[in-house]
Amino acid sequence: MTLIAIFFPSLFFLLRGKIFTAIICLILQITLIGWIPAAIWAVISLQNSRADKRNEKLIKATRAR
């Protein structure tokens, strides 16, 4: 997923089900200068979603005790 986020940021958001974000990212991606911020945005979004999943697991584990 990281490689998709770097090379195809709008496709990454589309695969994650964020259609509106994918459209905005595609518009940003059309310009060559905008490609770098779009890729960074996609990678940060991926890292945030992984952190959210980790936090949910920790919360469930602490509540189970």
Secondary structure, DSSP 8 states (H G I E B T S, - for coil): -HHHHHH-HHHHHHHTT-HHHHHHHHHHHHSHHHHHHHHHHHHHHHHHHHHHHHHHHHHHHHHH-
